[in-house]
Every structure is written in C-alpha cells, then in structure tokens.
Amino acid sequence: MKGLLITVLVLLGLLVAADRVAVVVAEDQVAAQVAQQGGLAGEPDVDITGFPFLTQAVAGRYDDVRISLTADELGQPAGTGADVSLRGVQLPLSDVLGGRVQQLPVERVDGQASVPLDLLAAQLGGDTTLTREGDGLRITKTVEVLGQTVPLTATGTVTLDGQDLVVDVSSAAGAGIDVPDVVVEQAQDLLDFRYALPALPFGLQVTGLQVTDGGVDVTVAATDVVLQ
C-alpha cells in the first residue's frame, strides 16, 4: 500500500512538472506572436491563467491570457505601460509543441494603459505640475498673458475625443496672489490641451478613462482579433 502511494505521488509530481513545462512553452509562443503582431520592441511577459494548463491545451482554448507591456516594449516614454487580457484564445497543442504557431484567434481583448501625469504636464511645458482633483486634474503653471507673468492654479476635466485625451479647464485663479478677472479669463484658455494617444495594436479601441493619483488610465477593447 505504501509503495502504491509513493508511485501515485511520483506520477502526480511528474504530471505537475509536465504541466508547468508546457505552460512555459506556450507562454513563449504567445509572447513571440504578440511582439511581432504589435510591432513591440521586445517580447512581453505572458501569463496563461488557470490550472491545470494541459486540460486547456488539449482543448486548444485558453480562457484568459494576461500580458504586461512595459514602456520600453511599447516604445513609449517612461511611466507608460499597459496590461492586456486575451480572452478565448485558440491555440492547438500540436502547434505549441511543434513551434508552428502561425496565428492566434482571440474572441476578445480587454486592456488598460497608463499615461503618467508628468507626460501630460509636458504638453504645457514650463513649470507645469498636474495632480489629481477628484475625477479631474489640478493644473499649476505660470503663464504670460497681457504683458503679465501670472502664476495660476486651475481645475479641469479629462475627456476622450477619438484617440485624444482632452483637458478642458473649467476654473482658474491666481496662485497665492490677486489677479484681475480679465487676466484670468485670458490665461485660462492657455491651459486647455490635448494629448494624442499612440496608435494601438490589435485593433484596440479606447472605451473609457479614469484619473488616478499617478496619471490617467485608459481602458481599451477589441473583439474577434486574429494575431497573425
């Protein structure tokens, strides 16, 4: 009886080891395809969720494949990043083991990309600082208007216009000093700006945004995607 138990435990250990080896191979295959299809500068981290992996592999369908993309891989400024989930990935086991992955049909792609506040502040230049203000942004900047140098503090909303993030200032005031209303009104318009999001891979479309303490998180999605 003891010998049988040991044999069963050894077999289970071998199955788990085989499962982990297979998932690493599959993740490498997916990473290569994503990097090539997305025109990335490097292969991203890929995590095929679910255990055991081999039951998914035999079926050739993976419910959730998670991909983390760094700024370097995306070719974007530091602080930028994205997390993407591929849902319903079709990947036959024979293709994985043979290294013959030619395409990856995906039922749905969901993701979130982060745009840091300092990157947005660079759109206005100078001494601009941005911080979160509820669902919008607080902008602090010194501007030149009507022959005067005016330090301003303003609040603005963040919206989407196609592939652009649009910051529209709704109120402004002198930062610690009294500034005539006419000057504030003229200066306020100088603080409006827009940031063009980079071209998105895999046919992803921007679906929403959320302002965070570190920046603006943009949600993206696509359906029926084929990574060739």
Secondary structure as UniProt FT lines:
FT   HELIX           2..38
FT   STRAND          45..48
FT   HELIX           53..59
FT   STRAND          61..69
FT   HELIX           71..74
FT   TURN            78..79
FT   STRAND          81..90
FT   HELIX           93..98
FT   STRAND          104..116
FT   HELIX           117..121
FT   TURN            122..124
FT   TURN            126..127
FT   STRAND          129..133
FT   TURN            134..135
FT   STRAND          136..145
FT   TURN            146..147
FT   STRAND          148..161
FT   TURN            162..163
FT   STRAND          164..174
FT   HELIX           181..188
FT   HELIX           189..191
FT   STRAND          193..196
FT   HELIX           201..203
FT   STRAND          205..211
FT   STRAND          215..227
//
